[in-house]
């Protein structure tokens, strides 16, 4: 029996760290962001739709999509974000389904679907349960700034364009609070892993 966990959380919550710990413990990770990067590649259907919708100004000289330029258009503008999501979410969902099926055929015990916009993409039906990683604003800004180099205002814009933690946790079986240090977090994940296995 394969268990599929949907792991989600906002920017700077520490979701990627949780994902890494789960991989170390033996889970197979399906990374929705990585799939997203793959479908953005030049000359894919998605790439063509994005250029048609948002213009060639989102491209860099080698014809790849500059995600920061695209981000500047969609974050802070709900309508533009909806247009983007309408193009990319169905494509990503299709690829995720394919990968989950492959894992089931290989009798993988635990799959973690690491997906920041799991709920926004209406992908709840792909998973058996949802785990949400949350952190307070101060930690979110500090972590996101260190990882992305975005300004505090850009980070706040992204946080506001995402679902709130209140909305996310309504759907969660497990809420992982990540305001401590990395070892605290590792301990929490190990405990959760033992529960899954038993």
Secondary structure, DSSP 8 states (H G I E B T S, - for coil): --EEEEEEE-TTSSHHHHHHHHHHHT-EEEEHHHHHHHHTSTTSHHHHHHHHHH-GGGB-TTS-B-HHHHHHHHTT-HHHHHHHHHHHHHHHHHHHHHHHHHHHHTT-SEEEEE-TTTTTTT-GGG-SEEEEEE--HHHHHHHHHHHH---HHHHHHHHHHS--HHHHHHT-SEEEE--S-HHHHHHHHHHHHHHHH-
